[in-house]
Amino acid sequence: MKKVILISGASTGFGRYIAKLLSSNNFKVYGTSRNPTKYSGFEGLELLKYDLTTFKDSKKLVEKVLSIEGKIDVLINNAGSGFVAPIEEMSIKDAKHLFDTNFFGHIDLIQAVLPSMRKNKSGMIVNITSIAGYNNIPFGSIYSASKYSMECLGASLNMELKDFGIRVVNIAPGDYRTGIFDKRMKTNLNINSPYYSRYKKFSETVKYNMDKQSRDPIEVAKLTLKIIKRKNPGIHYIVGHFLQKFSISLKKILPEKLYQKLIMNHYKI
């Protein structure tokens, strides 16, 4: 019997790669999208309309899949949004929306799927987080905080669900060619902003790194496939460019002031 996968944010980015790879490897995949009719190339899997920031459709979504399949073996919390800006010039509304998308929306979906997993005494929840959740970067505090929150949630939830045979795994990717850069930069930063000069240098460095050093998202999809197939996977996985992964180790051993100096030098600010 095929394992049933439910993955949020499956129409673009990591979600698209993961959904298509799992579908081609004999999994029954249900993906979500806010505008499923807008996308093509999803033959062999179901793309369902769903917006996790509404906090009202999660139960309906899960019930629909359960009514067809009778189970959900794996939930992949992939949907996400990026927003990078100076804290002083970010609206609370934007910050809350980012957390609704990257954190609270996933909790809502987890709560909807857990009763059936507990009943079956098996299941897996995979959270697609980010290396940004491990590293503090200038102008990215809210984004990093939302991803770090998912890392903490996953680790804690794994302990809560141990007796029910449910595993929780976090995958933290670095920079990949998902198009998120174009969506996450604050484009309307006023030229008269006191942060404008440094933010411009920061954004130019980020764009250069994304263009020159970002990797193929299929790597994250392949890792997700391996994890789902494992009987006893780990809790935290970090995937990406060597320097990005190495920076996490540096953060653990260097004094914070020195580490921050290296980060600022890297972003040329």
Backbone bond lengths (Angstrom), bond angles and torsions (degrees), N, CA, C in turn:
res aa  C-N    CA-C-N  psi(-1)  N-CA   C-N-CA  omega(-1)  CA-C   N-CA-C  phi
1 M - - - 1.456 - - 1.528 109.93 -
2 K 1.329 116.29 133.03 1.455 120.39 -178.67 1.523 111.74 -67.25
3 K 1.339 115.48 142.80 1.456 119.67 171.42 1.529 108.91 -74.93
4 V 1.324 115.05 142.86 1.459 120.98 -178.25 1.524 109.42 -102.06
5 I 1.324 115.81 126.20 1.458 122.64 -177.68 1.524 109.73 -113.61
6 L 1.325 116.98 134.46 1.465 122.14 171.04 1.520 107.34 -118.18
7 I 1.336 116.86 120.89 1.463 120.70 -177.55 1.522 110.37 -128.01
8 S 1.309 116.00 127.61 1.467 120.35 178.61 1.524 110.34 -85.05
9 G 1.326 115.68 149.74 1.462 120.11 178.74 1.509 112.73 63.71
10 A 1.337 116.96 49.87 1.464 120.97 -172.80 1.519 114.16 -92.53
11 S 1.313 118.39 -2.62 1.466 119.50 -173.44 1.523 113.76 -83.39
12 T 1.332 117.74 -23.50 1.464 121.19 -177.95 1.527 110.18 -141.26
13 G 1.331 115.58 172.58 1.463 121.40 172.35 1.515 114.48 58.60
14 F 1.333 115.48 -146.51 1.460 120.63 -179.81 1.521 111.21 -55.66
15 G 1.326 116.51 -40.25 1.458 120.48 -176.31 1.508 112.87 -57.66
16 R 1.315 116.27 -42.26 1.470 120.62 179.94 1.527 110.73 -63.21
17 Y 1.336 116.46 -46.06 1.463 120.44 179.95 1.528 111.10 -64.00
18 I 1.323 116.53 -43.82 1.462 120.47 -178.72 1.520 110.84 -65.16
19 A 1.327 116.68 -47.40 1.465 120.96 -177.88 1.527 111.50 -59.96
20 K 1.327 116.88 -45.48 1.461 120.32 -176.99 1.527 111.58 -70.02
21 L 1.342 117.02 -37.61 1.464 119.50 178.99 1.526 110.94 -67.45
22 L 1.325 117.54 -44.36 1.462 120.08 179.68 1.520 111.05 -64.26
23 S 1.325 116.57 -40.25 1.460 120.42 179.11 1.524 111.41 -61.87
24 S 1.330 116.46 -37.21 1.469 120.68 -179.87 1.524 112.36 -77.32
25 N 1.342 116.70 -6.85 1.467 121.34 179.21 1.527 111.74 -112.22
26 N 1.314 115.83 34.02 1.462 122.97 171.27 1.527 114.39 69.83
27 F 1.327 117.39 28.67 1.461 121.57 170.84 1.528 108.43 -103.45
28 K 1.321 115.88 147.41 1.460 120.58 173.33 1.519 107.47 -89.93
29 V 1.328 116.75 113.59 1.458 121.28 -170.11 1.527 111.39 -112.60
30 Y 1.322 114.40 129.62 1.457 122.23 170.56 1.528 107.32 -115.75
31 G 1.317 116.14 117.03 1.453 120.81 178.47 1.512 110.68 -108.24
32 T 1.321 116.46 159.78 1.461 119.99 178.34 1.522 110.87 -118.65
33 S 1.319 114.12 154.03 1.461 121.69 177.84 1.519 108.10 -156.97
34 R 1.326 116.43 147.44 1.462 119.19 176.01 1.527 111.19 -70.56
35 N 1.345 115.72 -27.58 1.472 120.39 -179.76 1.531 109.72 -136.45
36 P 1.332 118.19 72.91 1.469 120.63 -174.22 1.523 114.49 -62.73
37 T 1.335 118.35 -29.42 1.465 120.31 -178.84 1.523 112.59 -72.39
38 K 1.319 116.03 -12.13 1.466 121.33 -178.39 1.522 111.84 -77.69
39 Y 1.341 116.98 -18.98 1.460 120.73 -171.23 1.526 111.45 -114.69
40 S 1.337 115.03 152.45 1.462 121.79 178.36 1.522 109.38 -130.08
41 G 1.327 115.78 175.99 1.458 120.51 178.48 1.509 113.86 84.66
42 F 1.333 116.86 23.34 1.465 120.34 -178.90 1.524 111.80 -113.48
43 E 1.322 116.60 33.78 1.452 120.13 178.03 1.528 110.11 -60.80
44 G 1.328 116.22 136.70 1.464 120.55 178.14 1.504 114.05 94.00
45 L 1.338 117.68 -4.32 1.460 119.99 175.83 1.523 109.36 -141.61
46 E 1.316 115.47 161.94 1.461 121.37 -177.20 1.529 109.99 -99.90
47 L 1.323 116.92 128.04 1.460 122.06 176.59 1.529 107.84 -110.79
48 L 1.338 116.12 113.58 1.459 122.37 -173.08 1.526 111.58 -106.91
49 K 1.316 116.42 146.27 1.465 121.68 179.15 1.527 109.53 -74.98
50 Y 1.342 115.69 127.72 1.472 119.66 -177.50 1.523 109.53 -167.92
51 D 1.313 116.03 135.63 1.466 122.59 175.01 1.518 107.62 -124.57
52 L 1.326 116.65 109.39 1.460 119.95 -173.58 1.517 113.60 -70.88
53 T 1.335 118.27 -9.76 1.467 119.58 -179.77 1.526 112.72 -86.88
54 T 1.331 117.70 -2.72 1.469 119.70 179.59 1.523 111.98 -83.45
55 F 1.337 116.88 -22.87 1.470 122.91 179.40 1.535 112.52 56.98
56 K 1.309 117.02 33.65 1.462 118.67 178.30 1.531 113.42 -139.01
57 D 1.330 116.93 -11.08 1.458 119.63 -174.16 1.524 114.49 -109.53
58 S 1.330 118.10 -1.76 1.466 120.59 -175.36 1.523 112.11 -61.77
59 K 1.323 116.64 -47.28 1.469 120.20 -179.48 1.521 111.26 -63.26
60 K 1.335 116.58 -40.41 1.465 120.33 178.72 1.522 110.66 -63.66
61 L 1.332 116.07 -41.08 1.463 121.01 178.96 1.518 110.87 -61.66
62 V 1.323 116.49 -49.64 1.464 121.28 -179.03 1.522 110.72 -64.20
63 E 1.322 116.95 -43.57 1.467 120.66 179.57 1.525 111.65 -61.70
64 K 1.332 116.71 -35.91 1.464 120.09 178.44 1.518 111.18 -63.88
65 V 1.339 116.55 -46.22 1.466 120.14 179.52 1.526 110.30 -65.46
66 L 1.331 117.20 -42.44 1.466 120.98 -179.85 1.519 111.53 -64.70
67 S 1.325 117.51 -35.56 1.467 120.38 179.94 1.523 111.59 -66.14
68 I 1.326 116.64 -26.50 1.464 121.25 179.56 1.525 111.59 -90.10
69 E 1.339 115.97 -45.95 1.465 121.18 -171.14 1.528 113.94 -102.43
70 G 1.337 116.72 -24.33 1.463 119.84 -178.31 1.515 114.38 82.84
71 K 1.329 116.84 -4.92 1.470 120.07 -178.93 1.517 109.69 -164.50
72 I 1.310 115.83 161.07 1.469 123.54 167.45 1.521 105.96 -131.55
73 D 1.312 116.78 113.04 1.465 120.96 -176.50 1.522 112.40 -82.07
74 V 1.328 116.28 -37.30 1.464 120.31 -175.60 1.529 109.93 -138.07
75 L 1.327 115.55 128.88 1.465 121.85 170.78 1.522 107.94 -106.24
76 I 1.319 117.02 125.88 1.463 121.35 177.24 1.521 108.49 -112.48
77 N 1.323 115.97 110.55 1.465 122.15 178.55 1.522 108.67 -85.46
78 N 1.310 115.59 93.37 1.458 120.42 -174.73 1.523 113.57 -112.51
79 A 1.315 118.15 -30.97 1.471 120.89 -175.68 1.522 110.51 -53.11
80 G 1.302 115.99 137.58 1.460 118.85 -178.47 1.513 111.49 -163.85
81 S 1.313 114.09 167.66 1.458 120.99 179.69 1.516 108.61 -141.37
82 G 1.317 116.39 152.53 1.455 120.63 178.90 1.513 111.08 -121.26
83 F 1.312 115.52 144.16 1.469 119.73 176.86 1.514 107.48 -153.48
84 V 1.318 116.19 121.15 1.460 121.56 -176.90 1.518 108.66 -123.15
85 A 1.321 116.33 124.55 1.464 121.04 -177.50 1.522 109.29 -167.96
86 P 1.323 117.86 160.34 1.465 120.05 173.35 1.529 109.80 -61.67
87 I 1.316 116.78 137.65 1.462 121.02 -179.57 1.528 111.41 -55.83
88 E 1.315 116.63 -42.21 1.461 120.40 -176.95 1.528 112.39 -60.84
89 E 1.328 116.16 -28.83 1.459 120.02 -174.92 1.527 113.11 -108.06
90 M 1.326 116.62 10.38 1.462 120.57 175.55 1.525 109.41 -95.67
91 S 1.314 117.02 131.41 1.461 119.53 179.08 1.523 110.06 -74.72
92 I 1.319 116.02 149.68 1.459 120.76 176.38 1.524 109.70 -61.45
93 K 1.313 116.94 -33.75 1.464 121.13 178.32 1.526 110.88 -60.27
94 D 1.343 116.89 -45.12 1.467 120.84 178.63 1.526 111.17 -65.26
95 A 1.331 116.26 -40.66 1.466 120.43 -179.87 1.527 110.74 -64.17
96 K 1.327 116.55 -42.89 1.468 120.45 179.10 1.526 111.25 -65.30
97 H 1.327 116.04 -40.15 1.470 119.22 179.67 1.527 110.66 -63.53
98 L 1.337 116.10 -39.03 1.458 119.89 178.55 1.522 110.65 -62.12
99 F 1.326 117.23 -42.92 1.465 120.44 178.74 1.526 111.45 -70.34
100 D 1.321 117.66 -34.19 1.466 119.71 175.38 1.522 110.66 -60.47
101 T 1.332 116.34 -40.58 1.460 121.70 -178.22 1.519 112.11 -75.76
102 N 1.317 117.04 -45.38 1.467 121.73 -171.66 1.521 114.48 -91.07
103 F 1.330 117.43 -12.11 1.464 118.73 -174.50 1.531 113.44 -137.84
104 F 1.330 117.62 -66.87 1.465 120.30 -173.53 1.528 112.65 -64.92
105 G 1.325 117.20 -34.86 1.457 119.72 177.20 1.513 112.19 -62.39
106 H 1.329 116.98 -35.99 1.463 121.03 178.40 1.529 111.15 -69.90
107 I 1.328 116.40 -37.46 1.466 119.41 176.39 1.525 109.87 -60.46
108 D 1.326 116.50 -42.97 1.461 121.42 179.60 1.526 111.14 -59.03
109 L 1.326 116.97 -42.51 1.462 121.22 -179.76 1.527 111.13 -72.00
110 I 1.319 116.90 -37.57 1.470 120.89 176.09 1.523 110.40 -60.44
111 Q 1.328 116.61 -45.88 1.460 120.60 179.75 1.527 111.74 -61.16
112 A 1.320 116.65 -33.83 1.462 120.41 -179.35 1.524 112.55 -72.49
113 V 1.335 117.03 -33.65 1.461 120.04 -174.44 1.530 113.51 -90.97
114 L 1.329 117.76 -21.04 1.467 120.29 -174.31 1.526 115.07 -62.91
115 P 1.329 121.36 -40.34 1.471 119.19 -178.98 1.529 113.50 -54.68
116 S 1.331 117.57 -42.09 1.469 119.70 -179.90 1.521 111.41 -71.10
117 M 1.336 117.57 -36.13 1.460 120.20 177.74 1.522 110.76 -66.86
118 R 1.322 116.60 -41.77 1.472 119.72 178.43 1.524 110.74 -63.11
119 K 1.309 116.24 -40.78 1.465 120.89 179.53 1.525 110.92 -60.89
120 N 1.329 116.01 -39.62 1.466 121.02 179.68 1.520 112.94 -83.76
121 K 1.339 116.09 -7.46 1.469 122.44 -178.29 1.530 112.29 53.67
122 S 1.302 115.55 37.74 1.465 120.47 175.95 1.522 109.16 -164.02
123 G 1.309 114.83 158.94 1.458 119.58 177.80 1.515 111.22 151.02
124 M 1.308 115.08 168.08 1.462 121.01 178.04 1.522 108.91 -144.31
125 I 1.324 115.12 140.38 1.458 122.05 174.04 1.523 107.56 -119.33
126 V 1.316 116.62 123.45 1.465 122.20 -179.88 1.525 108.45 -114.03
127 N 1.317 116.11 122.21 1.463 121.80 178.47 1.527 109.94 -103.40
128 I 1.323 117.10 120.97 1.459 120.65 173.78 1.526 106.78 -87.82
129 T 1.316 116.74 107.09 1.466 121.61 -175.85 1.531 108.89 -104.10
130 S 1.313 118.36 -127.49 1.467 120.97 179.48 1.520 109.93 -170.32
131 I 1.325 116.13 148.66 1.459 120.76 171.70 1.525 109.84 -58.85
132 A 1.323 116.68 -26.44 1.470 120.79 177.21 1.519 111.66 -59.95
133 G 1.327 116.75 -21.73 1.456 120.15 176.77 1.516 113.03 -72.86
134 Y 1.331 116.85 -17.05 1.459 122.02 178.07 1.525 111.45 -96.90
135 N 1.327 115.85 -30.86 1.462 120.87 -175.88 1.525 111.12 -107.94
136 N 1.307 116.16 142.68 1.462 120.89 174.74 1.520 108.35 -94.44
137 I 1.326 116.80 121.51 1.458 119.64 179.38 1.525 109.66 -120.72
138 P 1.325 117.10 145.90 1.468 119.60 178.97 1.523 110.60 -62.27
139 F 1.307 115.98 142.79 1.467 124.27 178.69 1.532 113.11 68.93
140 G 1.314 117.06 0.67 1.466 119.40 -179.09 1.512 113.07 -118.69
141 S 1.322 117.10 23.77 1.465 120.64 -172.04 1.525 113.50 -62.54
142 I 1.336 118.04 -43.74 1.461 120.31 -177.58 1.527 110.76 -69.71
143 Y 1.331 116.38 -41.72 1.465 120.09 177.10 1.529 110.75 -61.36
144 S 1.336 116.40 -48.64 1.463 120.44 179.51 1.521 111.06 -61.21
145 A 1.337 116.74 -40.63 1.464 120.69 -179.91 1.520 111.34 -62.78
146 S 1.328 117.03 -38.90 1.465 120.01 179.84 1.524 111.27 -67.25
147 K 1.323 116.94 -37.79 1.463 120.43 179.81 1.529 111.49 -74.75
148 Y 1.335 116.40 -37.03 1.464 119.60 175.49 1.524 110.04 -63.85
149 S 1.317 116.42 -36.97 1.464 120.74 178.25 1.525 110.71 -60.85
150 M 1.337 116.94 -40.25 1.464 119.81 178.25 1.519 111.57 -67.38
151 E 1.339 117.24 -35.81 1.464 120.54 176.51 1.531 110.18 -61.58
152 C 1.325 116.66 -46.24 1.470 121.15 179.37 1.520 111.11 -64.95
153 L 1.321 116.07 -42.83 1.461 120.84 179.00 1.522 111.02 -58.45
154 G 1.338 115.71 -47.27 1.456 119.73 -178.15 1.515 112.97 -61.51
155 A 1.333 116.72 -44.43 1.465 120.79 -179.08 1.525 111.32 -64.74
156 S 1.320 116.64 -42.88 1.468 120.37 179.36 1.522 111.12 -67.67
157 L 1.331 115.91 -43.21 1.461 120.62 -178.30 1.520 111.65 -64.18
158 N 1.321 116.87 -33.76 1.465 120.21 178.36 1.520 111.23 -59.62
159 M 1.332 116.69 -37.90 1.467 120.40 177.79 1.527 111.32 -72.15
160 E 1.324 117.11 -39.37 1.461 121.03 -179.76 1.526 112.00 -62.58
161 L 1.330 116.60 -34.34 1.463 120.93 -171.71 1.521 114.07 -99.21
162 K 1.317 117.41 3.51 1.461 121.05 -175.39 1.519 112.66 -56.04
163 D 1.326 117.67 -43.55 1.466 121.23 -176.87 1.524 113.14 -69.61
164 F 1.328 116.97 -12.36 1.465 120.19 -178.95 1.526 112.58 -101.07
165 G 1.329 116.76 6.26 1.459 120.37 178.82 1.514 114.06 72.83
166 I 1.329 116.42 22.79 1.468 121.56 -178.70 1.523 109.20 -109.18
167 R 1.323 116.59 127.25 1.459 121.41 178.91 1.523 110.36 -103.28
168 V 1.337 115.96 146.81 1.465 121.89 176.96 1.526 108.54 -123.88
169 V 1.322 116.11 129.44 1.463 122.01 -175.45 1.529 109.54 -129.41
170 N 1.323 116.24 136.43 1.464 122.17 174.77 1.522 110.02 -107.01
171 I 1.326 116.34 131.39 1.462 121.69 173.83 1.525 107.80 -116.81
172 A 1.329 116.78 119.70 1.469 121.64 -177.20 1.531 110.05 -110.38
173 P 1.330 118.18 98.97 1.465 120.52 178.55 1.528 111.91 -81.84
174 G 1.317 114.71 155.09 1.457 120.71 171.55 1.520 109.60 -89.99
175 D 1.341 116.97 -140.14 1.463 121.11 -179.13 1.526 110.72 -82.52
176 Y 1.318 115.58 121.99 1.464 122.20 177.93 1.520 109.20 -132.71
177 R 1.315 115.32 158.83 1.462 121.00 -177.17 1.533 110.73 -78.78
178 T 1.315 115.60 73.11 1.462 120.64 -179.39 1.520 112.77 -108.28
179 G 1.337 117.62 -7.30 1.455 120.97 -178.41 1.514 113.59 85.11
180 I 1.343 117.06 4.52 1.464 119.21 -176.51 1.523 111.94 -67.81
181 F 1.345 117.68 -26.98 1.470 119.51 -179.33 1.525 110.93 -57.42
182 D 1.322 115.87 -44.30 1.466 119.59 -177.52 1.518 112.13 -64.60
183 K 1.335 116.83 -22.82 1.461 120.63 -176.22 1.525 112.80 -94.36
184 R 1.325 117.39 -22.20 1.457 117.64 -168.73 1.531 115.24 -99.83
185 M 1.325 118.17 -13.25 1.453 118.98 -178.23 1.525 111.00 -81.18
186 K 1.315 116.16 139.78 1.468 121.33 176.88 1.526 107.77 -78.71
187 T 1.318 116.85 106.17 1.461 120.51 -172.27 1.521 113.06 -84.32
188 N 1.328 117.95 -16.07 1.462 119.60 -174.51 1.523 112.75 -103.30
189 L 1.335 117.31 27.92 1.454 119.94 176.77 1.527 108.63 -66.04
190 N 1.308 116.18 123.27 1.461 121.70 -175.04 1.524 111.23 -65.71
191 I 1.324 115.53 138.10 1.465 120.12 -179.45 1.525 111.51 -61.70
192 N 1.311 117.27 -21.90 1.465 121.53 178.33 1.527 112.90 -87.75
193 S 1.320 116.45 0.53 1.464 119.96 178.26 1.525 110.37 -63.46
194 P 1.323 118.94 139.74 1.468 120.87 177.25 1.527 112.37 -65.02
195 Y 1.342 116.08 -14.30 1.466 120.35 -179.89 1.530 112.21 -98.22
196 Y 1.320 117.18 -3.17 1.464 120.62 -168.17 1.532 112.89 -57.12
197 S 1.325 117.75 -48.86 1.463 121.46 -175.56 1.528 111.71 -61.89
198 R 1.326 116.20 -48.33 1.471 119.92 -178.73 1.531 110.79 -69.54
199 Y 1.326 115.85 -38.51 1.467 119.13 179.69 1.527 110.90 -65.31
200 K 1.327 116.56 -37.57 1.464 120.77 178.42 1.526 110.50 -62.70
201 K 1.342 116.73 -44.09 1.468 120.15 177.77 1.523 110.68 -63.58
202 F 1.326 115.24 -42.28 1.464 120.39 179.15 1.531 110.88 -60.07
203 S 1.326 117.12 -50.09 1.464 120.90 -176.50 1.523 111.43 -65.41
204 E 1.329 117.37 -35.83 1.467 120.87 177.80 1.526 110.81 -65.87
205 T 1.336 116.41 -39.39 1.463 120.44 178.28 1.521 110.77 -66.80
206 V 1.328 116.59 -43.31 1.464 120.71 178.81 1.528 110.32 -61.14
207 K 1.317 116.70 -45.30 1.465 120.38 -179.40 1.526 110.73 -63.28
208 Y 1.332 116.94 -41.53 1.466 120.27 178.58 1.530 110.32 -61.33
209 N 1.326 116.18 -46.20 1.462 120.07 -179.82 1.523 111.60 -62.54
210 M 1.334 116.24 -40.61 1.459 119.94 179.41 1.524 110.83 -65.32
211 D 1.328 116.64 -38.56 1.463 120.88 -178.86 1.524 112.13 -72.29
212 K 1.340 116.54 -37.77 1.462 120.28 -171.86 1.531 114.19 -99.86
213 Q 1.321 117.57 -29.72 1.461 119.66 -170.68 1.526 114.49 -117.51
214 S 1.330 117.84 -8.78 1.459 118.78 -177.22 1.524 110.67 -69.12
215 R 1.322 115.52 154.72 1.454 121.28 -170.82 1.531 111.11 -112.26
216 D 1.337 114.75 173.81 1.460 121.58 -178.39 1.532 109.90 -76.16
217 P 1.330 118.67 124.95 1.471 121.62 -178.55 1.523 114.20 -60.69
218 I 1.330 117.38 -16.03 1.460 119.23 179.33 1.528 110.90 -61.26
219 E 1.350 117.18 -24.99 1.470 120.25 176.88 1.528 110.93 -59.52
220 V 1.320 116.25 -42.71 1.462 120.80 -179.86 1.523 110.04 -68.62
221 A 1.326 116.38 -38.43 1.464 120.34 178.20 1.530 111.04 -63.56
222 K 1.331 116.58 -42.87 1.466 120.46 -179.89 1.528 111.31 -65.90
223 L 1.331 116.96 -38.49 1.463 120.17 177.19 1.524 110.10 -64.78
224 T 1.322 117.13 -41.74 1.464 121.05 178.32 1.523 110.59 -59.75
225 L 1.318 116.74 -42.97 1.465 121.63 178.04 1.524 111.10 -60.27
226 K 1.337 117.18 -45.47 1.468 121.09 179.39 1.522 111.21 -61.33
227 I 1.324 116.31 -42.68 1.467 120.85 -178.29 1.522 110.74 -63.92
228 I 1.322 116.69 -44.30 1.464 120.57 -179.10 1.523 111.43 -62.79
229 K 1.329 116.58 -32.24 1.462 120.58 -179.16 1.529 112.96 -78.95
230 R 1.332 117.33 -17.01 1.462 120.30 -177.62 1.523 111.44 -78.59
231 K 1.327 115.40 142.16 1.461 120.33 177.70 1.522 111.44 -76.76
232 N 1.319 116.03 -32.26 1.460 119.79 -176.64 1.534 110.24 -135.43
233 P 1.329 117.79 71.93 1.472 120.51 -177.57 1.516 111.91 -72.56
234 G 1.317 115.75 164.45 1.455 120.24 174.62 1.518 110.62 -75.08
235 I 1.326 115.46 -173.92 1.465 120.16 -177.97 1.523 111.23 -102.07
236 H 1.335 117.21 -39.66 1.463 121.18 -177.87 1.527 110.22 -122.19
237 Y 1.317 116.43 130.62 1.456 122.72 174.75 1.528 108.56 -127.81
238 I 1.327 116.26 134.21 1.463 121.82 177.94 1.525 107.66 -118.44
239 V 1.324 116.76 128.81 1.461 120.51 -175.93 1.523 109.19 -136.08
240 G 1.339 115.57 135.80 1.458 118.87 -179.73 1.514 112.20 156.43
241 H 1.322 115.71 -164.47 1.461 123.04 179.46 1.528 109.84 -62.77
242 F 1.333 115.94 143.68 1.466 121.06 -177.62 1.523 112.18 -53.25
243 L 1.335 117.06 -44.93 1.465 119.97 -176.55 1.525 111.88 -64.25
244 Q 1.321 116.49 -35.17 1.460 119.32 178.09 1.526 110.85 -67.53
245 K 1.309 116.27 -42.42 1.471 119.62 178.18 1.529 110.71 -67.89
246 F 1.336 115.93 -38.44 1.464 120.35 179.93 1.523 111.22 -65.55
247 S 1.336 116.73 -31.93 1.466 120.06 -179.37 1.527 111.61 -62.34
248 I 1.317 116.77 -29.39 1.471 120.27 178.17 1.524 110.14 -67.86
249 S 1.338 116.15 -40.03 1.467 120.09 176.80 1.522 110.67 -66.22
250 L 1.341 116.71 -40.35 1.464 120.24 178.13 1.523 111.22 -60.34
251 K 1.304 116.32 -40.32 1.466 120.86 -178.51 1.530 111.43 -60.52
252 K 1.323 115.57 -31.59 1.462 120.26 -178.01 1.524 112.42 -75.51
253 I 1.337 116.97 -27.49 1.462 119.15 -172.43 1.531 113.73 -108.25
254 L 1.336 117.32 -21.67 1.464 119.58 -177.94 1.524 111.66 -89.52
255 P 1.331 117.30 150.70 1.469 119.77 170.66 1.529 109.28 -58.70
256 E 1.318 116.84 145.39 1.467 120.70 -174.90 1.527 112.34 -58.58
257 K 1.334 117.43 -40.67 1.468 119.60 -178.98 1.522 111.60 -62.34
258 L 1.331 116.54 -40.98 1.457 120.24 179.38 1.523 110.63 -67.92
259 Y 1.315 116.20 -41.11 1.461 120.06 179.21 1.533 110.49 -62.16
260 Q 1.330 116.60 -43.64 1.461 119.59 179.62 1.528 111.31 -64.21
261 K 1.320 116.59 -35.85 1.468 120.03 177.68 1.524 110.46 -63.18
262 L 1.327 116.72 -41.81 1.464 120.82 177.73 1.526 111.18 -62.91
263 I 1.325 116.12 -41.49 1.464 120.51 179.10 1.524 110.93 -62.82
264 M 1.329 116.42 -45.47 1.468 119.77 -179.36 1.526 111.47 -66.12
265 N 1.323 116.81 -36.63 1.469 119.83 175.87 1.530 110.74 -64.38
266 H 1.324 114.91 -39.50 1.468 119.79 -180.00 1.527 111.16 -60.69
267 Y 1.328 115.73 -41.72 1.471 120.20 -179.00 1.532 113.27 -89.27
268 K 1.356 114.57 5.44 1.475 120.89 175.82 1.529 112.93 59.71
269 I 1.324 115.79 38.39 1.464 119.03 177.45 1.527 111.15 -121.73
